[in-house]
């Protein structure tokens, strides 16, 4: 789904008050904890996280899941151990209602992604 908003505050206000909002808030909290220097903004009509030059993450509530765009998961987690139990596409993670984010290693994955990105490594698809 696309949200015609200009700020993260407007984005959060546009979300329905359901499980998708909860997942977005959980992932957003992990990003803010692991990347306090990242700037939160709106890019491609979704939440984005990065600096003045580029973004490392995008986050968006879809109709039946929450998409977390993270770049090439194989470059970040070659063994897949950090993403076990998470539905992974080439460049995104999909969180359905049944996924308990607290029982995943998403926080470690986010931290590793930020470290690689800040070191200038290519984490993109």
N, CA, C and O atoms as CSV, one atom per row, in Angstrom:
chain,resi,resn,atom,element,x,y,z
A,1,UNK,N,N,0.836,-1.163,0.000
A,1,UNK,CA,C,0.000,0.000,0.000
A,1,UNK,C,C,0.887,1.234,0.000
A,1,UNK,O,O,1.992,1.222,0.542
A,2,UNK,N,N,0.401,2.267,-0.598
A,2,UNK,CA,C,1.149,3.513,-0.616
A,2,UNK,C,C,0.401,4.548,0.215
A,2,UNK,O,O,-0.827,4.624,0.193
A,3,UNK,N,N,1.166,5.331,0.938
A,3,UNK,CA,C,0.610,6.368,1.783
A,3,UNK,C,C,1.108,7.706,1.266
A,3,UNK,O,O,2.313,7.934,1.162
A,4,UNK,N,N,0.179,8.582,0.944
A,4,UNK,CA,C,0.538,9.892,0.399
A,4,UNK,C,C,0.793,10.852,1.555
A,4,UNK,O,O,-0.062,11.663,1.911
A,5,UNK,N,N,1.991,10.743,2.136
A,5,UNK,CA,C,2.367,11.528,3.307
A,5,UNK,C,C,3.727,12.181,3.074
A,5,UNK,O,O,4.458,11.817,2.153
A,6,UNK,N,N,4.047,13.147,3.922
A,6,UNK,CA,C,5.313,13.858,3.764
A,6,UNK,C,C,6.284,13.663,4.930
A,6,UNK,O,O,7.475,13.944,4.796
A,7,UNK,N,N,5.784,13.185,6.066
A,7,UNK,CA,C,6.631,13.013,7.248
A,7,UNK,C,C,6.368,11.656,7.895
A,7,UNK,O,O,5.313,11.061,7.678
A,8,UNK,N,N,7.321,11.165,8.689
A,8,UNK,CA,C,7.082,9.923,9.427
A,8,UNK,C,C,5.878,10.019,10.376
A,8,UNK,O,O,5.151,9.043,10.556
A,9,UNK,N,N,5.673,11.180,10.973
A,9,UNK,CA,C,4.527,11.357,11.861
A,9,UNK,C,C,3.225,11.185,11.091
A,9,UNK,O,O,2.299,10.534,11.573
A,10,UNK,N,N,3.149,11.768,9.891
A,10,UNK,CA,C,1.966,11.611,9.053
A,10,UNK,C,C,1.793,10.148,8.625
A,10,UNK,O,O,0.673,9.642,8.559
A,11,UNK,N,N,2.908,9.481,8.338
A,11,UNK,CA,C,2.849,8.070,7.941
A,11,UNK,C,C,2.223,7.237,9.060
A,11,UNK,O,O,1.299,6.459,8.825
A,12,UNK,N,N,2.736,7.409,10.273
A,12,UNK,CA,C,2.219,6.626,11.393
A,12,UNK,C,C,0.746,6.938,11.649
A,12,UNK,O,O,-0.021,6.041,11.999
A,13,UNK,N,N,0.345,8.191,11.480
A,13,UNK,CA,C,-1.053,8.577,11.674
A,13,UNK,C,C,-1.958,7.975,10.592
A,13,UNK,O,O,-3.143,7.746,10.833
A,14,UNK,N,N,-1.409,7.724,9.415
A,14,UNK,CA,C,-2.190,7.173,8.308
A,14,UNK,C,C,-2.424,5.669,8.434
A,14,UNK,O,O,-3.319,5.126,7.788
A,15,UNK,N,N,-1.632,4.999,9.255
A,15,UNK,CA,C,-1.784,3.547,9.409
A,15,UNK,C,C,-3.055,3.208,10.175
A,15,UNK,O,O,-3.439,3.910,11.110
A,16,UNK,N,N,-3.695,2.133,9.768
A,16,UNK,CA,C,-4.828,1.622,10.537
A,16,UNK,C,C,-4.315,1.146,11.890
A,16,UNK,O,O,-3.165,0.721,12.008
A,17,UNK,N,N,-5.153,1.215,12.894
A,17,UNK,CA,C,-4.759,0.780,14.232
A,17,UNK,C,C,-4.995,-0.724,14.348
A,17,UNK,O,O,-5.971,-1.176,14.948
A,18,UNK,N,N,-4.074,-1.486,13.757
A,18,UNK,CA,C,-4.198,-2.942,13.770
A,18,UNK,C,C,-2.816,-3.567,13.960
A,18,UNK,O,O,-1.868,-2.881,14.343
A,19,UNK,N,N,-2.703,-4.854,13.696
A,19,UNK,CA,C,-1.456,-5.586,13.909
A,19,UNK,C,C,-0.316,-5.046,13.050
A,19,UNK,O,O,0.845,-5.131,13.449
A,20,UNK,N,N,-0.628,-4.491,11.873
A,20,UNK,CA,C,0.429,-3.950,11.006
A,20,UNK,C,C,1.094,-2.736,11.652
A,20,UNK,O,O,2.311,-2.577,11.564
A,21,UNK,N,N,0.317,-1.893,12.290
A,21,UNK,CA,C,0.889,-0.751,13.012
A,21,UNK,C,C,1.834,-1.261,14.102
A,21,UNK,O,O,2.925,-0.724,14.293
A,22,UNK,N,N,1.405,-2.291,14.804
A,22,UNK,CA,C,2.223,-2.863,15.873
A,22,UNK,C,C,3.562,-3.368,15.323
A,22,UNK,O,O,4.611,-3.114,15.914
A,23,UNK,N,N,3.524,-4.076,14.202
A,23,UNK,CA,C,4.770,-4.591,13.594
A,23,UNK,C,C,5.662,-3.442,13.137
A,23,UNK,O,O,6.872,-3.474,13.360
A,24,UNK,N,N,5.076,-2.423,12.497
A,24,UNK,CA,C,5.860,-1.272,12.053
A,24,UNK,C,C,6.514,-0.604,13.260
A,24,UNK,O,O,7.693,-0.255,13.212
A,25,UNK,N,N,5.759,-0.424,14.337
A,25,UNK,CA,C,6.315,0.203,15.540
A,25,UNK,C,C,7.451,-0.626,16.127
A,25,UNK,O,O,8.444,-0.065,16.591
A,26,UNK,N,N,7.323,-1.946,16.117
A,26,UNK,CA,C,8.373,-2.812,16.662
A,26,UNK,C,C,9.651,-2.715,15.821
A,26,UNK,O,O,10.746,-2.571,16.365
A,27,UNK,N,N,9.508,-2.792,14.511
A,27,UNK,CA,C,10.677,-2.720,13.627
A,27,UNK,C,C,11.300,-1.334,13.696
A,27,UNK,O,O,12.523,-1.193,13.725
A,28,UNK,N,N,10.466,-0.330,13.721
A,28,UNK,CA,C,10.936,1.061,13.829
A,28,UNK,C,C,11.751,1.247,15.107
A,28,UNK,O,O,12.790,1.907,15.082
A,29,UNK,N,N,11.300,0.681,16.215
A,29,UNK,CA,C,12.027,0.785,17.482
A,29,UNK,C,C,13.392,0.111,17.398
A,29,UNK,O,O,14.373,0.624,17.938
A,30,UNK,N,N,13.460,-1.037,16.722
A,30,UNK,CA,C,14.745,-1.726,16.556
A,30,UNK,C,C,15.696,-0.859,15.740
A,30,UNK,O,O,16.863,-0.709,16.101
A,31,UNK,N,N,15.208,-0.290,14.646
A,31,UNK,CA,C,16.053,0.566,13.797
A,31,UNK,C,C,16.553,1.751,14.598
A,31,UNK,O,O,17.736,2.085,14.531
A,32,UNK,N,N,15.681,2.388,15.349
A,32,UNK,CA,C,16.073,3.571,16.114
A,32,UNK,C,C,17.055,3.229,17.228
A,32,UNK,O,O,17.927,4.033,17.558
A,33,UNK,N,N,16.917,2.037,17.807
A,33,UNK,CA,C,17.852,1.618,18.856
A,33,UNK,C,C,19.228,1.289,18.271
A,33,UNK,O,O,20.254,1.718,18.800
A,34,UNK,N,N,19.240,0.529,17.182
A,34,UNK,CA,C,20.508,0.081,16.599
A,34,UNK,C,C,21.177,1.133,15.720
A,34,UNK,O,O,22.385,1.079,15.490
A,35,UNK,N,N,20.400,2.079,15.237
A,35,UNK,CA,C,20.951,3.124,14.366
A,35,UNK,C,C,20.498,4.509,14.782
A,35,UNK,O,O,19.812,5.191,14.021
A,36,UNK,N,N,20.877,4.938,15.993
A,36,UNK,CA,C,20.393,6.235,16.475
A,36,UNK,C,C,20.830,7.414,15.602
A,36,UNK,O,O,20.219,8.481,15.661
A,37,UNK,N,N,21.868,7.236,14.802
A,37,UNK,CA,C,22.339,8.312,13.925
A,37,UNK,C,C,21.616,8.327,12.580
A,37,UNK,O,O,21.796,9.260,11.797
A,38,UNK,N,N,20.806,7.313,12.304
A,38,UNK,CA,C,20.075,7.282,11.040
A,38,UNK,C,C,18.954,8.318,11.063
A,38,UNK,O,O,18.315,8.541,12.092
A,39,UNK,N,N,18.734,8.931,9.935
A,39,UNK,CA,C,17.653,9.897,9.796
A,39,UNK,C,C,16.418,9.190,9.273
A,39,UNK,O,O,16.475,8.480,8.269
A,40,UNK,N,N,15.300,9.388,9.959
A,40,UNK,CA,C,14.033,8.812,9.522
A,40,UNK,C,C,13.345,9.823,8.607
A,40,UNK,O,O,13.265,11.010,8.922
A,41,UNK,N,N,12.857,9.340,7.484
A,41,UNK,CA,C,12.163,10.207,6.544
A,41,UNK,C,C,11.143,9.432,5.745
A,41,UNK,O,O,10.784,8.307,6.092
A,42,UNK,N,N,10.683,10.041,4.675
A,42,UNK,CA,C,9.756,9.396,3.748
A,42,UNK,C,C,10.430,9.345,2.385
A,42,UNK,O,O,10.919,10.358,1.884
A,43,UNK,N,N,10.452,8.149,1.786
A,43,UNK,CA,C,11.023,7.945,0.468
A,43,UNK,C,C,10.192,6.857,-0.198
A,43,UNK,O,O,9.892,5.841,0.428
A,44,UNK,N,N,9.821,7.053,-1.446
A,44,UNK,CA,C,8.955,6.108,-2.156
A,44,UNK,C,C,7.643,5.860,-1.398
A,44,UNK,O,O,7.101,4.756,-1.437
A,45,UNK,N,N,7.142,6.880,-0.716
A,45,UNK,CA,C,5.880,6.838,0.021
A,45,UNK,C,C,5.892,5.836,1.182
A,45,UNK,O,O,4.854,5.289,1.553
A,46,UNK,N,N,7.081,5.607,1.746
A,46,UNK,CA,C,7.207,4.729,2.902
A,46,UNK,C,C,8.275,5.284,3.831
A,46,UNK,O,O,9.019,6.190,3.456
A,47,UNK,N,N,8.352,4.747,5.032
A,47,UNK,CA,C,9.398,5.171,5.965
A,47,UNK,C,C,10.760,4.792,5.406
A,47,UNK,O,O,10.927,3.719,4.826
A,48,UNK,N,N,11.735,5.682,5.586
A,48,UNK,CA,C,13.093,5.399,5.123
A,48,UNK,C,C,14.078,5.775,6.217
A,48,UNK,O,O,13.799,6.625,7.063
A,49,UNK,N,N,15.235,5.126,6.182
A,49,UNK,CA,C,16.263,5.341,7.200
A,49,UNK,C,C,17.617,5.396,6.519
A,49,UNK,O,O,17.968,4.505,5.746
A,50,UNK,N,N,18.377,6.445,6.807
A,50,UNK,CA,C,19.684,6.585,6.191
A,50,UNK,C,C,20.367,7.861,6.612
A,50,UNK,O,O,20.224,8.326,7.743
A,51,UNK,N,N,21.124,8.424,5.666
A,51,UNK,CA,C,21.807,9.688,5.912
A,51,UNK,C,C,21.539,10.615,4.732
A,51,UNK,O,O,20.636,10.361,3.935
A,52,UNK,N,N,22.316,11.684,4.618
A,52,UNK,CA,C,22.097,12.655,3.544
A,52,UNK,C,C,22.384,12.089,2.159
A,52,UNK,O,O,21.909,12.628,1.160
A,53,UNK,N,N,23.156,11.009,2.090
A,53,UNK,CA,C,23.567,10.463,0.800
A,53,UNK,C,C,22.714,9.299,0.307
A,53,UNK,O,O,22.448,9.189,-0.890
A,54,UNK,N,N,22.290,8.440,1.211
A,54,UNK,CA,C,21.522,7.271,0.783
A,54,UNK,C,C,20.724,6.703,1.952
A,54,UNK,O,O,20.920,7.082,3.107
A,55,UNK,N,N,19.834,5.798,1.625
A,55,UNK,CA,C,19.038,5.099,2.634
A,55,UNK,C,C,19.484,3.651,2.717
A,55,UNK,O,O,19.862,3.041,1.717
A,56,UNK,N,N,19.434,3.121,3.914
A,56,UNK,CA,C,19.795,1.730,4.113
A,56,UNK,C,C,18.550,0.854,4.298
A,56,UNK,O,O,18.580,-0.333,3.973
A,57,UNK,N,N,17.452,1.430,4.820
A,57,UNK,CA,C,16.222,0.678,5.055
A,57,UNK,C,C,15.003,1.455,4.567
A,57,UNK,O,O,15.002,2.685,4.519
A,58,UNK,N,N,13.964,0.697,4.206
A,58,UNK,CA,C,12.626,1.232,3.966
A,58,UNK,C,C,11.652,0.310,4.685
A,58,UNK,O,O,11.885,-0.895,4.782
A,59,UNK,N,N,10.577,0.870,5.180
A,59,UNK,CA,C,9.604,0.111,5.964
A,59,UNK,C,C,8.206,0.527,5.530
A,59,UNK,O,O,7.907,1.718,5.437
A,60,UNK,N,N,7.344,-0.462,5.262
A,60,UNK,CA,C,6.013,-0.141,4.764
A,60,UNK,C,C,4.999,-1.210,5.160
A,60,UNK,O,O,5.287,-2.406,5.120
A,61,UNK,N,N,3.813,-0.758,5.542
A,61,UNK,CA,C,2.709,-1.669,5.835
A,61,UNK,C,C,1.964,-1.971,4.541
A,61,UNK,O,O,1.449,-1.066,3.885
A,62,UNK,N,N,1.911,-3.239,4.184
A,62,UNK,CA,C,1.146,-3.694,3.028
A,62,UNK,C,C,-0.216,-4.186,3.515
A,62,UNK,O,O,-0.535,-4.075,4.699
A,63,UNK,N,N,-1.003,-4.721,2.612
A,63,UNK,CA,C,-2.347,-5.176,2.987
A,63,UNK,C,C,-2.307,-6.388,3.928
A,63,UNK,O,O,-3.053,-6.434,4.906
A,64,UNK,N,N,-1.443,-7.366,3.638
A,64,UNK,CA,C,-1.442,-8.581,4.449
A,64,UNK,C,C,-0.097,-8.874,5.129
A,64,UNK,O,O,0.086,-9.951,5.696
A,65,UNK,N,N,0.828,-7.936,5.075
A,65,UNK,CA,C,2.109,-8.093,5.762
A,65,UNK,C,C,2.807,-6.742,5.843
A,65,UNK,O,O,2.369,-5.763,5.238
A,66,UNK,N,N,3.890,-6.705,6.594
A,66,UNK,CA,C,4.729,-5.512,6.685
A,66,UNK,C,C,6.023,-5.822,5.948
A,66,UNK,O,O,6.665,-6.839,6.209
A,67,UNK,N,N,6.405,-4.941,5.025
A,67,UNK,CA,C,7.638,-5.108,4.253
A,67,UNK,C,C,8.758,-4.284,4.873
A,67,UNK,O,O,8.594,-3.103,5.179
A,68,UNK,N,N,9.887,-4.934,5.047
A,68,UNK,CA,C,11.081,-4.264,5.550
A,68,UNK,C,C,12.153,-4.460,4.489
A,68,UNK,O,O,12.714,-5.547,4.352
A,69,UNK,N,N,12.434,-3.393,3.738
A,69,UNK,CA,C,13.393,-3.452,2.640
A,69,UNK,C,C,14.796,-3.225,3.197
A,69,UNK,O,O,15.088,-2.179,3.777
A,70,UNK,N,N,15.657,-4.224,3.011
A,70,UNK,CA,C,16.940,-4.249,3.703
A,70,UNK,C,C,18.149,-4.393,2.781
A,70,UNK,O,O,19.280,-4.417,3.267
A,71,UNK,N,N,17.952,-4.487,1.497
A,71,UNK,CA,C,19.067,-4.752,0.600
A,71,UNK,C,C,19.202,-6.244,0.369
A,71,UNK,O,O,18.239,-6.991,0.544
A,72,UNK,N,N,20.374,-6.680,-0.017
A,72,UNK,CA,C,20.614,-8.088,-0.342
A,72,UNK,C,C,20.878,-8.876,0.941
A,72,UNK,O,O,21.953,-8.765,1.531
A,73,UNK,N,N,19.912,-9.660,1.364
A,73,UNK,CA,C,20.028,-10.387,2.628
A,73,UNK,C,C,21.218,-11.346,2.633
A,73,UNK,O,O,21.810,-11.591,3.684
A,74,UNK,N,N,21.569,-11.889,1.469
A,74,UNK,CA,C,22.695,-12.839,1.393
A,74,UNK,C,C,24.038,-12.144,1.640
A,74,UNK,O,O,24.969,-12.772,2.144
A,75,UNK,N,N,24.148,-10.869,1.295
A,75,UNK,CA,C,25.386,-10.127,1.568
A,75,UNK,C,C,25.515,-9.810,3.052
A,75,UNK,O,O,26.624,-9.690,3.573
A,76,UNK,N,N,24.400,-9.678,3.716
A,76,UNK,CA,C,24.391,-9.282,5.126
A,76,UNK,C,C,24.429,-10.497,6.042
A,76,UNK,O,O,25.124,-10.487,7.059
A,77,UNK,N,N,23.701,-11.522,5.697
A,77,UNK,CA,C,23.577,-12.736,6.505
A,77,UNK,C,C,23.732,-13.957,5.604
A,77,UNK,O,O,22.747,-14.630,5.300
A,78,UNK,N,N,24.975,-14.250,5.170
A,78,UNK,CA,C,25.192,-15.326,4.187
A,78,UNK,C,C,24.651,-16.692,4.612
A,78,UNK,O,O,24.206,-17.461,3.761
A,79,UNK,N,N,24.678,-17.004,5.887
A,79,UNK,CA,C,24.221,-18.313,6.349
A,79,UNK,C,C,22.712,-18.348,6.600
A,79,UNK,O,O,22.122,-19.425,6.687
A,80,UNK,N,N,22.099,-17.196,6.712
A,80,UNK,CA,C,20.671,-17.126,6.987
A,80,UNK,C,C,20.301,-17.347,8.432
A,80,UNK,O,O,19.118,-17.419,8.765
A,81,UNK,N,N,21.295,-17.456,9.301
A,81,UNK,CA,C,21.007,-17.759,10.704
A,81,UNK,C,C,20.268,-16.627,11.419
A,81,UNK,O,O,19.460,-16.883,12.312
A,82,UNK,N,N,20.538,-15.380,11.032
A,82,UNK,CA,C,19.875,-14.259,11.698
A,82,UNK,C,C,18.436,-14.076,11.237
A,82,UNK,O,O,17.628,-13.455,11.928
A,83,UNK,N,N,18.122,-14.619,10.069
A,83,UNK,CA,C,16.790,-14.433,9.502
A,83,UNK,C,C,15.939,-15.695,9.546
A,83,UNK,O,O,14.901,-15.777,8.889
A,84,UNK,N,N,16.377,-16.660,10.311
A,84,UNK,CA,C,15.626,-17.910,10.422
A,84,UNK,C,C,14.213,-17.630,10.920
A,84,UNK,O,O,14.021,-16.909,11.899
A,85,UNK,N,N,13.236,-18.201,10.244
A,85,UNK,CA,C,11.838,-18.026,10.620
A,85,UNK,C,C,11.181,-16.785,10.048
A,85,UNK,O,O,10.008,-16.523,10.315
A,86,UNK,N,N,11.936,-16.007,9.251
A,86,UNK,CA,C,11.399,-14.788,8.642
A,86,UNK,C,C,11.252,-15.030,7.146
A,86,UNK,O,O,12.148,-15.597,6.521
A,87,UNK,N,N,10.149,-14.613,6.573
A,87,UNK,CA,C,9.904,-14.737,5.141
A,87,UNK,C,C,10.773,-13.721,4.409
A,87,UNK,O,O,10.574,-12.514,4.540
A,88,UNK,N,N,11.737,-14.217,3.637
A,88,UNK,CA,C,12.712,-13.350,2.973
A,88,UNK,C,C,12.544,-13.364,1.463
A,88,UNK,O,O,12.411,-14.421,0.846
A,89,UNK,N,N,12.552,-12.182,0.885
A,89,UNK,CA,C,12.675,-12.031,-0.553
A,89,UNK,C,C,14.117,-11.644,-0.832
A,89,UNK,O,O,14.941,-11.638,0.083
A,90,UNK,N,N,14.435,-11.320,-2.078
A,90,UNK,CA,C,15.813,-10.948,-2.385
A,90,UNK,C,C,16.239,-9.699,-1.616
A,90,UNK,O,O,17.362,-9.629,-1.116
A,91,UNK,N,N,15.355,-8.724,-1.522
A,91,UNK,CA,C,15.723,-7.468,-0.876
A,91,UNK,C,C,14.804,-7.046,0.245
A,91,UNK,O,O,14.934,-5.939,0.769
A,92,UNK,N,N,13.868,-7.914,0.628
A,92,UNK,CA,C,12.962,-7.499,1.694
A,92,UNK,C,C,12.618,-8.657,2.614
A,92,UNK,O,O,12.736,-9.830,2.259
A,93,UNK,N,N,12.193,-8.283,3.794
A,93,UNK,CA,C,11.685,-9.226,4.779
A,93,UNK,C,C,10.197,-8.950,4.919
A,93,UNK,O,O,9.780,-7.794,4.977
A,94,UNK,N,N,9.394,-10.010,4.975
A,94,UNK,CA,C,7.954,-9.851,5.078
A,94,UNK,C,C,7.476,-10.415,6.417
A,94,UNK,O,O,7.742,-11.564,6.768
A,95,UNK,N,N,6.768,-9.568,7.140
A,95,UNK,CA,C,6.268,-9.950,8.455
A,95,UNK,C,C,4.750,-10.017,8.429
A,95,UNK,O,O,4.070,-9.007,8.249
A,96,UNK,N,N,4.232,-11.225,8.611
A,96,UNK,CA,C,2.786,-11.421,8.692
A,96,UNK,C,C,2.356,-11.318,10.153
A,96,UNK,O,O,3.183,-11.228,11.061
A,97,UNK,N,N,1.080,-11.332,10.345
A,97,UNK,CA,C,0.502,-11.162,11.673
A,97,UNK,C,C,1.049,-12.175,12.678
A,97,UNK,O,O,1.265,-11.838,13.841
A,98,UNK,N,N,1.272,-13.397,12.243
A,98,UNK,CA,C,1.675,-14.479,13.146
A,98,UNK,C,C,3.130,-14.409,13.610
A,98,UNK,O,O,3.501,-15.123,14.541
A,99,UNK,N,N,3.956,-13.579,12.995
A,99,UNK,CA,C,5.375,-13.524,13.348
A,99,UNK,C,C,5.572,-12.706,14.626
A,99,UNK,O,O,5.138,-11.557,14.718
A,100,UNK,N,N,6.231,-13.317,15.602
A,100,UNK,CA,C,6.578,-12.621,16.838
A,100,UNK,C,C,7.990,-12.069,16.671
A,100,UNK,O,O,8.969,-12.803,16.799
A,101,UNK,N,N,8.087,-10.787,16.388
A,101,UNK,CA,C,9.383,-10.161,16.107
A,101,UNK,C,C,10.335,-10.307,17.291
A,101,UNK,O,O,11.547,-10.403,17.099
A,102,UNK,N,N,9.806,-10.326,18.500
A,102,UNK,CA,C,10.637,-10.490,19.691
A,102,UNK,C,C,11.335,-11.832,19.768
A,102,UNK,O,O,12.327,-11.973,20.483
A,103,UNK,N,N,10.830,-12.824,19.038
A,103,UNK,CA,C,11.447,-14.149,19.021
A,103,UNK,C,C,12.294,-14.379,17.784
A,103,UNK,O,O,12.577,-15.522,17.426
A,104,UNK,N,N,12.704,-13.297,17.126
A,104,UNK,CA,C,13.601,-13.400,15.973
A,104,UNK,C,C,14.928,-12.733,16.331
A,104,UNK,O,O,15.090,-12.172,17.415
A,105,UNK,N,N,15.857,-12.808,15.406
A,105,UNK,CA,C,17.150,-12.147,15.594
A,105,UNK,C,C,17.244,-10.911,14.688
A,105,UNK,O,O,18.319,-10.531,14.223
A,106,UNK,N,N,16.074,-10.301,14.458
A,106,UNK,CA,C,16.021,-9.123,13.596
A,106,UNK,C,C,16.911,-8.000,14.119
A,106,UNK,O,O,17.542,-7.295,13.332
A,107,UNK,N,N,16.967,-7.828,15.424
A,107,UNK,CA,C,17.808,-6.774,15.982
A,107,UNK,C,C,19.278,-6.968,15.612
A,107,UNK,O,O,19.972,-5.998,15.308
A,108,UNK,N,N,19.754,-8.206,15.635
A,108,UNK,CA,C,21.136,-8.487,15.251
A,108,UNK,C,C,21.345,-8.243,13.760
A,108,UNK,O,O,22.384,-7.724,13.351
A,109,UNK,N,N,20.362,-8.615,12.954
A,109,UNK,CA,C,20.444,-8.396,11.512
A,109,UNK,C,C,20.510,-6.896,11.202
A,109,UNK,O,O,21.326,-6.463,10.388
A,110,UNK,N,N,19.664,-6.119,11.842
A,110,UNK,CA,C,19.648,-4.668,11.633
A,110,UNK,C,C,20.993,-4.073,12.045
A,110,UNK,O,O,21.559,-3.249,11.326
A,111,UNK,N,N,21.493,-4.488,13.186
A,111,UNK,CA,C,22.780,-3.979,13.664
A,111,UNK,C,C,23.903,-4.308,12.674
A,111,UNK,O,O,24.725,-3.448,12.359
A,112,UNK,N,N,23.936,-5.547,12.186
A,112,UNK,CA,C,24.969,-5.951,11.231
A,112,UNK,C,C,24.846,-5.157,9.925
A,112,UNK,O,O,25.854,-4.731,9.359
A,113,UNK,N,N,23.626,-4.963,9.453
A,113,UNK,CA,C,23.403,-4.210,8.224
A,113,UNK,C,C,23.928,-2.782,8.365
A,113,UNK,O,O,24.614,-2.278,7.476
A,114,UNK,N,N,23.611,-2.141,9.469
A,114,UNK,CA,C,24.059,-0.762,9.704
A,114,UNK,C,C,25.579,-0.704,9.760
A,114,UNK,O,O,26.184,0.200,9.184
A,115,UNK,N,N,26.198,-1.650,10.441
A,115,UNK,CA,C,27.664,-1.673,10.536
A,115,UNK,C,C,28.299,-1.795,9.156
A,115,UNK,O,O,29.232,-1.057,8.837
A,116,UNK,N,N,27.809,-2.711,8.340
A,116,UNK,CA,C,28.354,-2.900,6.995
A,116,UNK,C,C,28.138,-1.657,6.141
A,116,UNK,O,O,29.051,-1.219,5.442
A,117,UNK,N,N,26.949,-1.092,6.192
A,117,UNK,CA,C,26.603,0.098,5.409
A,117,UNK,C,C,27.470,1.288,5.803
A,117,UNK,O,O,27.968,2.010,4.940
A,118,UNK,N,N,27.649,1.493,7.105
A,118,UNK,CA,C,28.468,2.610,7.575
A,118,UNK,C,C,29.942,2.412,7.236
A,118,UNK,O,O,30.683,3.387,7.108
A,119,UNK,N,N,30.372,1.159,7.089
A,119,UNK,CA,C,31.758,0.865,6.708
A,119,UNK,C,C,31.968,0.976,5.197
A,119,UNK,O,O,33.075,0.772,4.698
A,120,UNK,N,N,30.891,1.303,4.475
A,120,UNK,CA,C,31.000,1.464,3.030
A,120,UNK,C,C,30.842,0.184,2.242
A,120,UNK,O,O,31.098,0.165,1.038
A,121,UNK,N,N,30.430,-0.879,2.891
A,121,UNK,CA,C,30.216,-2.145,2.197
A,121,UNK,C,C,28.955,-2.069,1.339
A,121,UNK,O,O,28.028,-1.324,1.655
A,122,UNK,N,N,28.924,-2.827,0.275
A,122,UNK,CA,C,27.760,-2.878,-0.609
A,122,UNK,C,C,26.750,-3.859,-0.024
A,122,UNK,O,O,26.972,-5.070,-0.045
A,123,UNK,N,N,25.644,-3.338,0.497
A,123,UNK,CA,C,24.595,-4.180,1.045
A,123,UNK,C,C,23.354,-4.182,0.149
A,123,UNK,O,O,22.343,-4.803,0.478
A,124,UNK,N,N,23.440,-3.493,-0.966
A,124,UNK,CA,C,22.280,-3.325,-1.843
A,124,UNK,C,C,22.080,-4.509,-2.776
A,124,UNK,O,O,23.005,-5.286,-3.013
A,125,UNK,N,N,20.871,-4.641,-3.304
A,125,UNK,CA,C,20.539,-5.690,-4.261
A,125,UNK,C,C,21.253,-5.446,-5.576
A,125,UNK,O,O,21.101,-6.227,-6.515
